[in-house]
């Protein structure tokens, strides 16, 4: 019990006196690479450290302990952001692939505005059509997986996707350059 009280006091004193230094450290590590605020990261770390103070043996090097924890949190945040960026790039790639299916041409044969129109048209489809296009062409599911999950026969799913692509083609045919 005394190590918990001692750890809490040491952590409280350290965060109280070194908060601005911690904030500068976090800002130097996450500038341009994260949309998280330095204060959010520091508060997350502080909450975790204070809530777990009773599980630690007596902390002798408080600065090293806190900075190491903050460094680990920054790495976690940067990994999460990298994963989000990769998913965004993957979605853009899938959109290009879908446009190639729809137009039977490589994606460099149509302007960027066409991607915007394609996104808008997909989102404007009725839910059954939109869902099958998103699941098959963007999320990588198979007809079998969707059929097993929803109970809808594979043939019905294929027909819905075919009708959806036909509707998209008709809707976007006039906007083709």
Secondary structure, DSSP 8 states (H G I E B T S, - for coil): -HHHHHHHHHHHHHHHHHHHHHHHHHHHHHTTT-SS-HHHHHHHHHHHHHHTGGGS---S-HHHHHHHHHHHHHHHHHHHHHHHHHHHHHHHHHHHHHHHHHHSS-GGGS-HHHHHHHHHHHHHS-HHHHHHHIIIIIS---HHHHHHHH---HHHHHHHHHHHHHHHHHHHHTT--
